[in-house]
Amino acid sequence: MTHSCADSLIVLDFETTGLSPDMGDRAIEIGAVRLEKGRVVERFQALMNPRKRISGFIENYTGITNRMLSQAAPCDEVMDAFADFMGDSNLVAHNASFDKRFLDAELSRISRNYDGQFACSLLIARRLYQQAPNHKLGTLISYRNIPSEGDFHRALFDSEMTAKLWMAMLEDISQITTALEVPFTLIQKLSKTPKKAVEKLLQTQGRQS
């Protein structure tokens, strides 16, 4: 049973060896937080050994080193545990198409799948915060005055920050629609709505709820 409300789901983030699983790139870290009614109730974080060396660029970008990965559990083991953690929850990531590609690729290697639907906090932010200088996670955290202490480009920190941004966005949507709960279906509709039609969609939703 997937939750219909957008404040109860899993926010996840991958660090990877590169940009594309189709080109042989692998996940090297996953971080996730489970939100229930907007509160973080559980966390999942693990480095995973892709059984290949990562580039100096990725080491510098993430702070994850080849030595750290050589001591980590293999991807298959970590992803099996993560599939159990996910259950049938809906999922959110910042630039979700990237994380979904890696999630799908890693799970297909171990013949696991998931029932939840994906939403993208980046697409929602582009519609809600059209005046923001850009829609990178760090920029949006500053734009919405969300306190942050830690290192971006580590999976658990990024998923925690995405969860904070997500709840700030749900709050903003809630104020426009005057509804106490934001349905996940509205989020999905919003992510496909042209920017100039966003206000109308949310106001119409407000009248219906």
PyRosetta script that sets phi, psi and omega in degrees:
from pyrosetta import init, pose_from_sequence

init()
pose = pose_from_sequence("MTHSCADSLIVLDFETTGLSPDMGDRAIEIGAVRLEKGRVVERFQALMNPRKRISGFIENYTGITNRMLSQAAPCDEVMDAFADFMGDSNLVAHNASFDKRFLDAELSRISRNYDGQFACSLLIARRLYQQAPNHKLGTLISYRNIPSEGDFHRALFDSEMTAKLWMAMLEDISQITTALEVPFTLIQKLSKTPKKAVEKLLQTQGRQS")
pose.set_psi(1, 113.4)
pose.set_omega(1, 178.2)
pose.set_phi(2, -85.1)
pose.set_psi(2, 145.4)
pose.set_omega(2, -179.4)
pose.set_phi(3, -73.3)
pose.set_psi(3, 138.8)
pose.set_omega(3, -178.1)
pose.set_phi(4, -88.4)
pose.set_psi(4, -11.9)
pose.set_omega(4, -175.9)
pose.set_phi(5, -96.9)
pose.set_psi(5, 138.6)
pose.set_omega(5, -173.8)
pose.set_phi(6, -73.8)
pose.set_psi(6, -5.1)
pose.set_omega(6, 179.8)
pose.set_phi(7, -98.0)
pose.set_psi(7, 6.5)
pose.set_omega(7, 177.8)
pose.set_phi(8, -128.0)
pose.set_psi(8, 99.8)
pose.set_omega(8, -175.6)
pose.set_phi(9, -169.9)
pose.set_psi(9, -173.8)
pose.set_omega(9, 179.1)
pose.set_phi(10, -114.0)
pose.set_psi(10, 129.9)
pose.set_omega(10, 176.3)
pose.set_phi(11, -103.6)
pose.set_psi(11, 125.2)
pose.set_omega(11, -174.7)
pose.set_phi(12, -130.5)
pose.set_psi(12, 161.1)
pose.set_omega(12, 178.0)
pose.set_phi(13, -150.7)
pose.set_psi(13, 137.0)
pose.set_omega(13, 175.2)
pose.set_phi(14, -109.2)
pose.set_psi(14, 143.7)
pose.set_omega(14, 159.1)
pose.set_phi(15, -105.5)
pose.set_psi(15, 144.1)
pose.set_omega(15, -170.0)
pose.set_phi(16, -140.0)
pose.set_psi(16, 169.3)
pose.set_omega(16, 179.3)
pose.set_phi(17, -76.8)
pose.set_psi(17, -14.7)
pose.set_omega(17, -178.6)
pose.set_phi(18, -177.3)
pose.set_psi(18, -159.8)
pose.set_omega(18, -169.8)
pose.set_phi(19, -94.0)
pose.set_psi(19, -17.2)
pose.set_omega(19, -170.4)
pose.set_phi(20, -140.4)
pose.set_psi(20, 119.3)
pose.set_omega(20, 176.1)
pose.set_phi(21, -64.5)
pose.set_psi(21, -26.2)
pose.set_omega(21, 178.0)
pose.set_phi(22, -65.2)
pose.set_psi(22, -24.2)
pose.set_omega(22, 179.3)
pose.set_phi(23, -96.1)
pose.set_psi(23, 13.3)
pose.set_omega(23, 176.9)
pose.set_phi(24, 93.4)
pose.set_psi(24, 4.7)
pose.set_omega(24, 178.5)
pose.set_phi(25, -72.0)
pose.set_psi(25, 150.2)
pose.set_omega(25, -177.4)
pose.set_phi(26, -126.6)
pose.set_psi(26, 160.4)
pose.set_omega(26, 173.0)
pose.set_phi(27, -76.0)
pose.set_psi(27, 143.1)
pose.set_omega(27, 175.8)
pose.set_phi(28, -120.6)
pose.set_psi(28, -14.0)
pose.set_omega(28, 175.8)
pose.set_phi(29, -157.1)
pose.set_psi(29, 142.3)
pose.set_omega(29, 171.4)
pose.set_phi(30, -127.5)
pose.set_psi(30, 140.0)
pose.set_omega(30, 174.1)
pose.set_phi(31, -132.7)
pose.set_psi(31, 141.4)
pose.set_omega(31, 179.5)
pose.set_phi(32, -153.5)
pose.set_psi(32, 150.4)
pose.set_omega(32, 172.6)
pose.set_phi(33, -127.7)
pose.set_psi(33, 141.1)
pose.set_omega(33, 175.8)
pose.set_phi(34, -96.7)
pose.set_psi(34, 123.6)
pose.set_omega(34, 176.0)
pose.set_phi(35, -100.0)
pose.set_psi(35, 134.0)
pose.set_omega(35, 169.8)
pose.set_phi(36, -127.7)
pose.set_psi(36, 118.8)
pose.set_omega(36, -174.8)
pose.set_phi(37, 49.6)
pose.set_psi(37, 40.1)
pose.set_omega(37, 173.9)
pose.set_phi(38, 85.3)
pose.set_psi(38, -2.6)
pose.set_omega(38, -179.9)
pose.set_phi(39, -108.4)
pose.set_psi(39, 142.2)
pose.set_omega(39, 176.2)
pose.set_phi(40, -76.0)
pose.set_psi(40, 117.7)
pose.set_omega(40, -177.9)
pose.set_phi(41, -109.9)
pose.set_psi(41, -14.3)
pose.set_omega(41, -177.9)
pose.set_phi(42, -159.0)
pose.set_psi(42, 149.5)
pose.set_omega(42, 178.7)
pose.set_phi(43, -128.1)
pose.set_psi(43, 153.2)
pose.set_omega(43, 176.0)
pose.set_phi(44, -137.5)
pose.set_psi(44, 126.4)
pose.set_omega(44, 177.2)
pose.set_phi(45, -146.2)
pose.set_psi(45, 134.3)
pose.set_omega(45, 175.7)
pose.set_phi(46, -159.3)
pose.set_psi(46, 136.6)
pose.set_omega(46, 165.7)
pose.set_phi(47, -77.6)
pose.set_psi(47, 153.9)
pose.set_omega(47, 176.2)
pose.set_phi(48, -141.6)
pose.set_psi(48, 141.8)
pose.set_omega(48, -174.4)
pose.set_phi(49, -85.7)
pose.set_psi(49, 113.0)
pose.set_omega(49, -177.9)
pose.set_phi(50, -82.1)
pose.set_psi(50, 1.4)
pose.set_omega(50, -178.0)
pose.set_phi(51, 58.2)
pose.set_psi(51, 32.3)
pose.set_omega(51, 171.2)
pose.set_phi(52, -154.0)
pose.set_psi(52, 156.5)
pose.set_omega(52, -178.1)
pose.set_phi(53, -74.4)
pose.set_psi(53, 146.5)
pose.set_omega(53, 174.6)
pose.set_phi(54, -99.6)
pose.set_psi(54, 156.4)
pose.set_omega(54, -175.6)
pose.set_phi(55, -73.6)
pose.set_psi(55, 160.3)
pose.set_omega(55, 174.8)
pose.set_phi(56, -58.6)
pose.set_psi(56, -35.0)
pose.set_omega(56, 179.4)
pose.set_phi(57, -61.1)
pose.set_psi(57, -47.6)
pose.set_omega(57, -178.7)
pose.set_phi(58, -67.0)
pose.set_psi(58, -38.3)
pose.set_omega(58, 176.4)
pose.set_phi(59, -58.7)
pose.set_psi(59, -46.6)
pose.set_omega(59, -179.3)
pose.set_phi(60, -68.3)
pose.set_psi(60, -39.8)
pose.set_omega(60, -175.6)
pose.set_phi(61, -67.0)
pose.set_psi(61, -41.5)
pose.set_omega(61, -174.2)
pose.set_phi(62, -101.9)
pose.set_psi(62, -22.3)
pose.set_omega(62, -172.4)
pose.set_phi(63, 80.0)
pose.set_psi(63, 3.8)
pose.set_omega(63, 177.4)
pose.set_phi(64, -91.9)
pose.set_psi(64, 127.1)
pose.set_omega(64, -175.4)
pose.set_phi(65, -105.5)
pose.set_psi(65, 162.5)
pose.set_omega(65, 175.9)
pose.set_phi(66, -59.0)
pose.set_psi(66, -36.2)
pose.set_omega(66, 179.4)
pose.set_phi(67, -63.4)
pose.set_psi(67, -44.0)
pose.set_omega(67, 178.7)
pose.set_phi(68, -59.2)
pose.set_psi(68, -42.0)
pose.set_omega(68, -176.5)
pose.set_phi(69, -71.5)
pose.set_psi(69, -31.5)
pose.set_omega(69, -178.6)
pose.set_phi(70, -65.0)
pose.set_psi(70, -22.0)
pose.set_omega(70, -179.8)
pose.set_phi(71, -98.0)
pose.set_psi(71, -0.4)
pose.set_omega(71, -176.1)
pose.set_phi(72, -87.9)
pose.set_psi(72, 160.6)
pose.set_omega(72, 175.9)
pose.set_phi(73, -66.4)
pose.set_psi(73, 153.3)
pose.set_omega(73, 178.7)
pose.set_phi(74, -65.5)
pose.set_psi(74, 155.1)
pose.set_omega(74, -178.5)
pose.set_phi(75, -50.4)
pose.set_psi(75, -45.5)
pose.set_omega(75, -174.2)
pose.set_phi(76, -57.4)
pose.set_psi(76, -43.1)
pose.set_omega(76, -178.1)
pose.set_phi(77, -65.8)
pose.set_psi(77, -45.6)
pose.set_omega(77, -178.8)
pose.set_phi(78, -64.8)
pose.set_psi(78, -43.9)
pose.set_omega(78, -176.6)
pose.set_phi(79, -69.1)
pose.set_psi(79, -30.5)
pose.set_omega(79, 176.8)
pose.set_phi(80, -64.9)
pose.set_psi(80, -43.5)
pose.set_omega(80, 178.1)
pose.set_phi(81, -65.3)
pose.set_psi(81, -37.7)
pose.set_omega(81, -178.7)
pose.set_phi(82, -69.5)
pose.set_psi(82, -36.8)
pose.set_omega(82, 177.7)
pose.set_phi(83, -60.0)
pose.set_psi(83, -38.7)
pose.set_omega(83, 176.2)
pose.set_phi(84, -64.8)
pose.set_psi(84, -41.5)
pose.set_omega(84, -179.4)
pose.set_phi(85, -62.5)
pose.set_psi(85, -41.8)
pose.set_omega(85, -177.1)
pose.set_phi(86, -64.7)
pose.set_psi(86, -41.8)
pose.set_omega(86, -174.0)
pose.set_phi(87, 56.3)
pose.set_psi(87, -133.0)
pose.set_omega(87, -179.2)
pose.set_phi(88, -108.3)
pose.set_psi(88, 20.8)
pose.set_omega(88, -178.0)
pose.set_phi(89, -65.8)
pose.set_psi(89, 151.1)
pose.set_omega(89, 167.6)
pose.set_phi(90, -71.8)
pose.set_psi(90, 161.9)
pose.set_omega(90, -170.9)
pose.set_phi(91, -131.1)
pose.set_psi(91, 147.0)
pose.set_omega(91, 176.5)
pose.set_phi(92, -133.3)
pose.set_psi(92, 141.1)
pose.set_omega(92, 170.7)
pose.set_phi(93, -146.9)
pose.set_psi(93, 157.9)
pose.set_omega(93, 177.7)
pose.set_phi(94, -89.0)
pose.set_psi(94, 115.4)
pose.set_omega(94, -167.5)
pose.set_phi(95, 68.4)
pose.set_psi(95, 61.0)
pose.set_omega(95, -170.2)
pose.set_phi(96, -61.0)
pose.set_psi(96, -27.9)
pose.set_omega(96, -177.0)
pose.set_phi(97, -60.9)
pose.set_psi(97, -35.6)
pose.set_omega(97, 178.3)
pose.set_phi(98, -65.4)
pose.set_psi(98, -53.5)
pose.set_omega(98, -176.6)
pose.set_phi(99, -66.0)
pose.set_psi(99, -36.7)
pose.set_omega(99, 179.6)
pose.set_phi(100, -63.7)
pose.set_psi(100, -39.1)
pose.set_omega(100, 178.5)
pose.set_phi(101, -59.6)
pose.set_psi(101, -44.2)
pose.set_omega(101, -179.7)
pose.set_phi(102, -72.0)
pose.set_psi(102, -39.4)
pose.set_omega(102, 178.0)
pose.set_phi(103, -60.1)
pose.set_psi(103, -48.4)
pose.set_omega(103, -178.8)
pose.set_phi(104, -62.1)
pose.set_psi(104, -43.7)
pose.set_omega(104, -177.2)
pose.set_phi(105, -65.7)
pose.set_psi(105, -45.8)
pose.set_omega(105, -178.1)
pose.set_phi(106, -68.1)
pose.set_psi(106, -38.7)
pose.set_omega(106, -179.4)
pose.set_phi(107, -71.2)
pose.set_psi(107, -33.9)
pose.set_omega(107, -179.4)
pose.set_phi(108, -66.7)
pose.set_psi(108, -27.2)
pose.set_omega(108, 177.4)
pose.set_phi(109, -65.6)
pose.set_psi(109, -25.8)
pose.set_omega(109, -178.3)
pose.set_phi(110, -114.2)
pose.set_psi(110, 15.1)
pose.set_omega(110, 177.3)
pose.set_phi(111, 54.8)
pose.set_psi(111, 41.0)
pose.set_omega(111, 172.9)
pose.set_phi(112, -114.6)
pose.set_psi(112, 153.9)
pose.set_omega(112, 174.3)
pose.set_phi(113, -141.2)
pose.set_psi(113, -171.5)
pose.set_omega(113, -177.1)
pose.set_phi(114, -148.1)
pose.set_psi(114, 156.0)
pose.set_omega(114, -176.3)
pose.set_phi(115, -100.9)
pose.set_psi(115, -17.4)
pose.set_omega(115, -174.1)
pose.set_phi(116, -66.5)
pose.set_psi(116, 159.1)
pose.set_omega(116, 175.8)
pose.set_phi(117, -96.2)
pose.set_psi(117, 150.8)
pose.set_omega(117, 178.4)
pose.set_phi(118, -97.2)
pose.set_psi(118, 143.9)
pose.set_omega(118, 167.4)
pose.set_phi(119, -128.3)
pose.set_psi(119, 154.8)
pose.set_omega(119, -176.1)
pose.set_phi(120, -116.8)
pose.set_psi(120, 116.3)
pose.set_omega(120, -179.6)
pose.set_phi(121, -67.0)
pose.set_psi(121, -26.7)
pose.set_omega(121, 178.1)
pose.set_phi(122, -66.1)
pose.set_psi(122, -46.3)
pose.set_omega(122, -179.9)
pose.set_phi(123, -64.4)
pose.set_psi(123, -38.9)
pose.set_omega(123, 179.2)
pose.set_phi(124, -67.1)
pose.set_psi(124, -42.7)
pose.set_omega(124, 179.9)
pose.set_phi(125, -62.0)
pose.set_psi(125, -38.0)
pose.set_omega(125, 179.1)
pose.set_phi(126, -60.9)
pose.set_psi(126, -31.0)
pose.set_omega(126, -179.1)
pose.set_phi(127, -86.5)
pose.set_psi(127, -37.4)
pose.set_omega(127, -177.4)
pose.set_phi(128, -80.1)
pose.set_psi(128, -39.2)
pose.set_omega(128, -173.4)
pose.set_phi(129, -115.4)
pose.set_psi(129, 66.9)
pose.set_omega(129, -175.2)
pose.set_phi(130, -68.8)
pose.set_psi(130, -18.3)
pose.set_omega(130, 180.0)
pose.set_phi(131, -90.2)
pose.set_psi(131, -4.8)
pose.set_omega(131, -177.8)
pose.set_phi(132, -63.5)
pose.set_psi(132, 145.4)
pose.set_omega(132, -177.1)
pose.set_phi(133, -59.6)
pose.set_psi(133, -36.1)
pose.set_omega(133, 170.0)
pose.set_phi(134, -159.9)
pose.set_psi(134, -178.7)
pose.set_omega(134, -173.7)
pose.set_phi(135, -118.6)
pose.set_psi(135, 28.9)
pose.set_omega(135, 171.2)
pose.set_phi(136, -69.2)
pose.set_psi(136, 153.6)
pose.set_omega(136, -176.1)
pose.set_phi(137, -58.1)
pose.set_psi(137, -49.2)
pose.set_omega(137, -178.2)
pose.set_phi(138, -60.3)
pose.set_psi(138, -39.5)
pose.set_omega(138, 179.3)
pose.set_phi(139, -64.5)
pose.set_psi(139, -43.5)
pose.set_omega(139, -177.6)
pose.set_phi(140, -68.5)
pose.set_psi(140, -34.8)
pose.set_omega(140, 177.4)
pose.set_phi(141, -61.5)
pose.set_psi(141, -43.7)
pose.set_omega(141, 176.9)
pose.set_phi(142, -67.4)
pose.set_psi(142, -43.8)
pose.set_omega(142, -176.8)
pose.set_phi(143, -58.5)
pose.set_psi(143, -38.1)
pose.set_omega(143, -178.8)
pose.set_phi(144, -93.7)
pose.set_psi(144, 8.5)
pose.set_omega(144, 179.8)
pose.set_phi(145, 54.3)
pose.set_psi(145, 43.3)
pose.set_omega(145, 177.6)
pose.set_phi(146, -93.0)
pose.set_psi(146, 124.4)
pose.set_omega(146, -178.5)
pose.set_phi(147, -64.6)
pose.set_psi(147, 137.7)
pose.set_omega(147, 178.0)
pose.set_phi(148, -142.7)
pose.set_psi(148, 131.8)
pose.set_omega(148, 173.5)
pose.set_phi(149, -135.2)
pose.set_psi(149, 116.9)
pose.set_omega(149, -178.7)
pose.set_phi(150, 150.5)
pose.set_psi(150, -168.0)
pose.set_omega(150, -175.2)
pose.set_phi(151, -113.3)
pose.set_psi(151, 117.6)
pose.set_omega(151, 171.6)
pose.set_phi(152, -64.9)
pose.set_psi(152, 157.2)
pose.set_omega(152, -177.4)
pose.set_phi(153, 75.7)
pose.set_psi(153, 17.5)
pose.set_omega(153, 161.0)
pose.set_phi(154, -115.1)
pose.set_psi(154, 138.1)
pose.set_omega(154, -165.0)
pose.set_phi(155, -61.4)
pose.set_psi(155, -45.1)
pose.set_omega(155, -176.7)
pose.set_phi(156, -68.9)
pose.set_psi(156, -41.4)
pose.set_omega(156, 179.3)
pose.set_phi(157, -62.1)
pose.set_psi(157, -44.7)
pose.set_omega(157, -179.9)
pose.set_phi(158, -63.3)
pose.set_psi(158, -38.5)
pose.set_omega(158, 179.7)
pose.set_phi(159, -70.5)
pose.set_psi(159, -35.1)
pose.set_omega(159, 176.6)
pose.set_phi(160, -64.6)
pose.set_psi(160, -43.0)
pose.set_omega(160, 179.9)
pose.set_phi(161, -67.5)
pose.set_psi(161, -38.8)
pose.set_omega(161, 177.2)
pose.set_phi(162, -63.5)
pose.set_psi(162, -38.9)
pose.set_omega(162, 178.2)
pose.set_phi(163, -63.3)
pose.set_psi(163, -39.9)
pose.set_omega(163, 178.3)
pose.set_phi(164, -66.2)
pose.set_psi(164, -43.1)
pose.set_omega(164, 177.3)
pose.set_phi(165, -62.4)
pose.set_psi(165, -42.8)
pose.set_omega(165, -179.6)
pose.set_phi(166, -57.9)
pose.set_psi(166, -46.7)
pose.set_omega(166, -179.2)
pose.set_phi(167, -68.0)
pose.set_psi(167, -34.7)
pose.set_omega(167, 176.1)
pose.set_phi(168, -63.5)
pose.set_psi(168, -40.1)
pose.set_omega(168, 179.9)
pose.set_phi(169, -68.3)
pose.set_psi(169, -40.0)
pose.set_omega(169, 178.2)
pose.set_phi(170, -63.2)
pose.set_psi(170, -37.3)
pose.set_omega(170, 177.7)
pose.set_phi(171, -62.2)
pose.set_psi(171, -44.6)
pose.set_omega(171, -179.3)
pose.set_phi(172, -65.5)
pose.set_psi(172, -39.1)
pose.set_omega(172, 178.3)
pose.set_phi(173, -65.5)
pose.set_psi(173, -43.2)
pose.set_omega(173, 179.8)
pose.set_phi(174, -57.4)
pose.set_psi(174, -40.0)
pose.set_omega(174, -179.4)
pose.set_phi(175, -66.5)
pose.set_psi(175, -36.4)
pose.set_omega(175, -179.5)
pose.set_phi(176, -74.6)
pose.set_psi(176, -42.8)
pose.set_omega(176, -176.2)
pose.set_phi(177, -83.8)
pose.set_psi(177, -13.4)
pose.set_omega(177, -174.5)
pose.set_phi(178, 55.7)
pose.set_psi(178, 22.4)
pose.set_omega(178, 176.2)
pose.set_phi(179, -96.3)
pose.set_psi(179, 145.4)
pose.set_omega(179, -179.3)
pose.set_phi(180, -72.1)
pose.set_psi(180, -34.4)
pose.set_omega(180, -178.9)
pose.set_phi(181, -119.3)
pose.set_psi(181, 142.9)
pose.set_omega(181, 177.0)
pose.set_phi(182, -103.4)
pose.set_psi(182, 115.8)
pose.set_omega(182, -179.7)
pose.set_phi(183, -70.6)
pose.set_psi(183, 146.3)
pose.set_omega(183, 179.2)
pose.set_phi(184, -60.7)
pose.set_psi(184, -32.9)
pose.set_omega(184, 179.3)
pose.set_phi(185, -62.9)
pose.set_psi(185, -35.1)
pose.set_omega(185, 178.0)
pose.set_phi(186, -65.2)
pose.set_psi(186, -40.8)
pose.set_omega(186, 178.1)
pose.set_phi(187, -59.2)
pose.set_psi(187, -44.7)
pose.set_omega(187, -179.1)
pose.set_phi(188, -63.8)
pose.set_psi(188, -39.6)
pose.set_omega(188, 178.4)
pose.set_phi(189, -66.3)
pose.set_psi(189, -42.8)
pose.set_omega(189, -178.5)
pose.set_phi(190, -60.5)
pose.set_psi(190, -39.4)
pose.set_omega(190, -176.5)
pose.set_phi(191, -66.6)
pose.set_psi(191, -17.1)
pose.set_omega(191, 179.8)
pose.set_phi(192, -105.1)
pose.set_psi(192, -0.1)
pose.set_omega(192, -176.0)
pose.set_phi(193, -83.2)
pose.set_psi(193, 133.3)
pose.set_omega(193, 174.9)
pose.set_phi(194, -58.4)
pose.set_psi(194, 145.2)
pose.set_omega(194, -173.9)
pose.set_phi(195, -52.3)
pose.set_psi(195, -41.4)
pose.set_omega(195, -175.3)
pose.set_phi(196, -72.1)
pose.set_psi(196, -13.1)
pose.set_omega(196, -179.0)
pose.set_phi(197, -100.3)
pose.set_psi(197, 1.7)
pose.set_omega(197, -174.2)
pose.set_phi(198, -62.5)
pose.set_psi(198, -48.7)
pose.set_omega(198, -176.1)
pose.set_phi(199, -59.3)
pose.set_psi(199, -44.5)
pose.set_omega(199, -179.1)
pose.set_phi(200, -61.9)
pose.set_psi(200, -44.9)
pose.set_omega(200, 179.6)
pose.set_phi(201, -57.1)
pose.set_psi(201, -48.4)
pose.set_omega(201, -175.9)
pose.set_phi(202, -68.0)
pose.set_psi(202, -37.6)
pose.set_omega(202, 180.0)
pose.set_phi(203, -69.7)
pose.set_psi(203, -38.4)
pose.set_omega(203, 177.5)
pose.set_phi(204, -63.3)
pose.set_psi(204, -43.1)
pose.set_omega(204, 178.2)
pose.set_phi(205, -59.3)
pose.set_psi(205, -40.3)
pose.set_omega(205, 179.9)
pose.set_phi(206, -61.0)
pose.set_psi(206, -40.7)
pose.set_omega(206, -179.4)
pose.set_phi(207, -69.5)
pose.set_psi(207, -31.4)
pose.set_omega(207, -177.2)
pose.set_phi(208, -78.0)
pose.set_psi(208, -29.7)
pose.set_omega(208, -172.4)
pose.set_phi(209, -79.0)
pose.dump_pdb("model.pdb")
